[in-house]
Amino acid sequence: MNKPTLGIIGGGQLGSLLADAAKKIDIQTVILSDDPDAPGKHFATKFIFGQYDDDTTIKNFINEVDLVTYEFENIPFKILKKINKKKKVLPNPEINKLIQHRETEKNFLNENNITTTKYVTVRNQKDLSENVNLLPGLLKTTTLGYDGKGQYKLNTLDDVTDEIDFTKEYILEKFIHLKKEISVVITRYNQNNYEIYDPIENVHEEQILKYSTIPSDIPDNIRTQSIEWAKQVVEKLDYIGTLCVEFFIDEDDNLYANEIAPRVHNSGHLTMNSHNISQFENHVRAVCGLEKIETKKIFNAKMINLIGDDITPYRNKTFNDNEFFYDYLKTEIKNKRKMGHITIIKK
């Protein structure tokens, strides 16, 4: 069987690492990005620059590939749907539509008996005033927003400022007494057929992921519950590819699903060095219909995200044989921008 050419929408670090993983198993990739300097151009077999809503660009992209995946979930649904009519898009665009809206995502979780924090939709100041019982809480835009963007901490109604734009829709989530954050990365090939990575423990700084560690220091019942919920999510969605479910654990060891990421995930970067098959390779194998290889942990590991100027000293550093440095080759260093990561394995 000839191996398919995989189209990847988005040329950031996730698209780059997907293309790099594909190369190792002889899968050619074509990255489409609306950034002419996207780092993905250094990793893909072919790179196409253009706007995602430009018909000519999309046509050129479709003509170059056999199937399509994507590195981020905020691609307009109508664009993915249009591509899916010509070439299969995995994960299915309908999944993306559900998950890219925080209210429908949380409703989906609750409808499937997966616990989330208490939340309410907020469209105006009146909605906030009527739900003061959810304060202190976090106000989040229902669409877009990541790494803390579009999010506002509210202890009382006095914290509402003009920065909050009520022409947008929000959800208000009640704060919990947070003890830990974990994520479960899972790759589903088909029905009840998947590879699951042990829960990864995450630490955020300024709402951006800073450290990820495997194994996580959590009780066995939480480990089991988080994995079962991740299985439920992928089965209910009939998902193909790698997906991540982020969880909160409160001080009473209650587990809450926070968000679903319908793609490879930053917390799973350490799988490139901790496991025989990374989250990226598993995703490529699943969407391309390739053989599933049993995924095994080889090493415990810790990943450190290099954000903004953090990257500079690492670019000229000598590393130990248990340290693995990844430079995303982004052209400009920006504050709060993920520039690379380093993974340290424990032999």
N, C-alpha and C positions, 0 to 999 in steps of 0.2 A: 504494500500500500504506500502510495506517495504521501509524504507528510505535507500537511496544509501550510499555506502562508498565513500567518496570524497578523491581523490588523490590530493596533493598539491606539485607542484615542487618549491623548494626553502624553506629554513628553517630560514630565517631572521625574522625581526620583523613583516613584513606583513604576512608571512606564519604562524607565531606564533599566531598573533591576529585573523587570519582567523580560525585557528584550535580551538582557545578558543571560538570564536563566534559559531562555529559549535557544540561544546560540549554542549552549552546552549540550543540548539534545538535538541539534541539527534542525531546528525549526527557524525558518526565515521570518523576519518581522518587518512590518511597515508601520511606523509611528506617524500619526497625524497630530499636529499641534498648532495652536494659534499663536505660539511664541517662536519667532525665527531663531532665537538663541536657546531653545529648550535643550537641556542636557541629553534628552533622549536621542538626539541626532548623532551622538558619539557611540551609541550602543545598538541602534537598530540596523537592520540590513538596508533599509531605505527610509528616508525621512521626507514627509510632505508638510510644508507650511501652508496654512490657510485658515480661514474662519470656519468654525463648525457649522454655521448656518449658510455657507456659500455652496450653492448647488454644484458648481463646477468642481470645487475642491472635493466635495463628498463623492461625486461621480468618479473622479480620478482615483480617490482612495479605494472605493469599492472595486474598481477594475483591477487593482493591484493585489487584492487579498481573497482568501477563501472563507474566512470567518473573522469576527471582530470581538474584541473585549475592550475594557476601558480601565483607566487607573483612578478615576475619581467619579463620584456619584452625581455631581451637579451639572451634568450634561443635559440640556433640555430633552425631555421625553420624546417630543415630536421628531427630533433629529435621530435619536436612536431607533425610533419606530420606523422612520423612513429607510434607514440603513438596513434594518432587519427584514424589510420586504425584499431586498436584493441579496443580502448575505446574512447568515445567522449571526445574531449578537448574543453573546453569553457573558455575564448573566442576562437573563431575559429582561428587556426594557421595562416590562410591567413591574418587575421587582424593584427596579430603580425608581420608578414613579412612586411606589408605595413608601420606600425608605427615605427618599430625599425630602419628605415632608415630615417634620417631627411629630405632628399630631397623629397622622395616619400610622406612622411607625409605632408609636406608643400604644395606640388603639389595637394594632395587630398583636403586639406582645401581650397585652392584657386579655384580649379575646382568646388567646391560647394559654391562659393561666400562667403566664410568666410575669412575675412581680416587677413593677417599676415603682419609682417614687411617685407620690401624689402629684397630679398636674392638672392644669386647666388652660383652655385656650383664652388668650387675651387679645382683644381687638381695639380696646380703648381704655382710657383712664378709669371709666366706670367699672369695667370688668376687673381691673386691679382692686379698686375700692371694695368690691363685693367679695373679694377672695383674700382678705387680709389674714385669714386663718392659715394660708400657705406661706406666709412670711415668718421668718426669713426664708428667702428663696432665690432662685436664679431665673431671670427672664431671658428667654432665647428666641431669636427669630425662628419661625417654623421652617424656613428654607434658607439655604446657603449658610455661611457661618461655620468656621472650624478653627481649631487652635485658639479658642476664646473670642473669636470675632463674632460680633452680633450678640454678645452675651453681657448681661448686667446683673451684678449682685444687688439685691434689695433686702435690707434688714427691716426697713419700715417704708411707708409711702413717701416719707420725706426724701428718700434716696432717688425718687423719680426725677430725672432732669430732662432738659430739652434735647439731649442727645438721643433719647428714645423716640423713635419716629413712628407714631401710631398710624401712619399710612401703611405700615407693614404689619403682618400678623405675627403674634408671639405665642409661646407657651410659657407658663409660670410653673416651675418645678419646686416643690418644697425641699429645703435642705434637710439632709440627714446628718447624724453624727458619724462622719466618715472615718473608717478605720483603714481601709485599703481599697485599691482599685486593681482589678485583674482583667485579663482578656483571654478569650478562648478563640484560637484560630483553627478553622476547620475547612477541609477541602472535600466537597461532595462530588463524586464521579457520576453516580446514578442512585437509584432508590436503595436506601440502607447500605450504601457502599461509600465509605469515606475514610479519610485519614485525619486524625485529630491530634493537635499538639497539646501537651499538658498546659494547664492555665499558667499564664505569664503575669507576673506582678509588675505593676507600673507605678511610677512616681512622676507627677506633673509639677512643673514650675511655671507660674504665670499662665496656667491653663494650657501649656504646651508640654507634650510628653518629653521627659528628660532621661529617665532610666527605665529599662525593662530587664527583668530577671527571670530566669527559668532554672530550677523549679520555683514556684511561688510558695511562700510560707503561709499556708492556709489549712484549716481542718479538712479531713477527708470528706465530710458530708458536703462541704461547700465545693470541693473539687468535683465530686460526683454530680451535684446539682447543676453546676455551671456547664459541665460537659453535656448533661442531659438536655438542658435548655438550648444549647447550641445545636444539638442534633434536631430538636423539635423545630427550630427556626429553619434550618436548611431543608428539612423534609416538607414542612408546610409550604415553603416557598417553591418547592421542586427546583432547588438551586443547583446550578452546575458551576464549579469553580471554587475558589478560596473566598471565605467570608470570615469576618471577625465580629464577635459579640463582646462589647465592653460591659463590665459589671462593677457595681459598688458593693462593698461590704461595710455594714455599720458596726458600731461598737458592741452591739449585741449579737454579732455574727449572723445578721440577716443579709440575704443576698438580693440584690436588685439589678435587673438589666437596665443599662443606661442607653446604649445606642447600638445599632447594627451598622457595620460598614460592609457594603456588598462588593468587596474587593480585597486584595492583599492589604495588609495593615502595617503601619509603622512599628507597632509593638512586636510584630513577627519577623523583623529584620534579623534578629539573632538566630533564627532557624537556618540561616545560610551557613552558620558555623557550628551550631549545636546539634544539628540533625543530618542524617544522610541525604534527605530530600528536603529542600527549602520550601517555604510557602509559595514562592514564585514558581519553582519548577512544578510543584503539585498543581498550581493553577493552570499553567500552560498544558500540562498533561491532561487535566480534566476537560478543559474547553476544547482541546484538539482531539479528544477521543483516543488518547494514547493509553498504554498500559499503566495501571496503578501499581506502584512499587511500595511495599510495606515501609512506612516511615518510622525510623527509630531515632531516639535521642542518643547521641554519642557523648556529648559533654554538657555539663551545666554551663550556663553562660550569663553574662550581663552586657547589655547594650547601653551605650551613652550617646544620646543625640548631640550633635555638634551644631549649635544654633548661633547664627550671626558670626561674630568675630571669634567664636570658639574654634572655628576651623583653622585659623591662621597658623598657630604653632604646630598643628598636626601635619601640615603640608611639607614640613622639612624635618620631621621627627623620625628617629629610628625606632622600630617596634620590636618587641619581644616576640618569640615564636607562638605565643598564645594570644597575641593581639592582632586584630584584623581591622584595618582602616579603610573606609569607603568614602571617597570624595565624589559628590554628586556632579561635580564640574559645572556648577552654576556660575554664570559669568559675573554676577554682582553679589557682593556680600550685603545683606540687609538685616536690620534688627528683627529678631523673632523669626527669621527665615531658616529653615532646616537646610544646612549646607553639606552635611555628611554625617557619618556615625562611626563609632568604633565599638567592636565587640570583643570582649575578653572571655576566653573560654577557660574553664577550670579542669585541668587534666587530672 
